[in-house]
Amino acid sequence: MTLICRPFITLRNGKRLFAHEVGKTAFCFEVDEVRKAKQPEGVGEQGTLDLTDDSAPSKPH
């Protein structure tokens, strides 16, 4: 078991409850396994950027 402490918790209605609002410094709870957070979609993926546009003529700046 690992003890995790966070300065806030997210309630079921989506609002965040901060520990200082209830007289605490952090909310602590035990977890069986510590996992890394998921990365948002598209983060870390490499793609290619096509800078050539054959349909439009090139214009000077």
C-alpha positions as CSV (number, residue, x, y, z in Angstrom):
1,M,0.0,0.0,0.0
2,T,1.1,3.5,-0.9
3,L,-0.1,6.7,0.7
4,I,-1.0,9.5,-1.8
5,C,-1.7,13.0,-0.7
6,R,-3.3,15.7,-2.9
7,P,-4.2,19.4,-2.1
8,F,-7.6,18.9,-3.7
9,I,-10.2,16.3,-4.7
10,T,-12.7,16.4,-7.5
11,L,-16.3,15.8,-6.4
12,R,-18.8,13.9,-8.5
13,N,-20.4,17.1,-9.7
14,G,-17.1,18.2,-11.2
15,K,-16.2,20.8,-8.6
16,R,-12.8,20.8,-6.8
17,L,-12.8,20.7,-3.0
18,F,-9.5,22.1,-1.7
19,A,-8.1,20.8,1.5
20,H,-7.6,24.3,3.0
21,E,-11.3,24.9,2.7
22,V,-12.0,22.2,5.3
23,G,-9.0,23.0,7.6
24,K,-6.6,20.4,6.2
25,T,-3.3,20.7,4.3
26,A,-4.0,17.7,2.0
27,F,-6.3,14.8,1.4
28,C,-4.5,11.5,1.9
29,F,-5.6,8.1,0.8
30,E,-4.1,4.6,0.3
31,V,-3.7,3.0,-3.1
32,D,-2.7,-0.5,-4.0
33,E,-0.6,0.5,-7.0
34,V,0.8,3.8,-8.2
35,R,0.3,4.4,-11.9
36,K,1.5,7.1,-14.1
37,A,-1.2,9.5,-15.4
38,K,-2.4,9.0,-19.0
39,Q,-1.1,11.5,-21.5
40,P,-3.7,13.4,-23.5
41,E,-4.3,12.1,-27.0
42,G,-1.9,13.4,-29.6
43,V,0.9,14.2,-27.1
44,G,4.2,12.5,-27.9
45,E,3.1,11.4,-31.4
46,Q,5.2,12.6,-34.3
47,G,3.6,13.6,-37.5
48,T,4.7,15.1,-40.7
49,L,3.9,18.6,-41.8
50,D,3.4,19.2,-45.5
51,L,4.5,22.7,-46.2
52,T,4.0,22.6,-49.9
53,D,0.6,23.5,-51.2
54,D,0.5,22.7,-54.9
55,S,-3.1,24.1,-55.4
56,A,-2.2,27.7,-54.5
57,P,0.4,29.8,-56.3
58,S,3.3,31.1,-54.2
59,K,2.9,34.7,-53.1
60,P,5.8,37.0,-52.0
61,H,5.6,38.4,-48.5
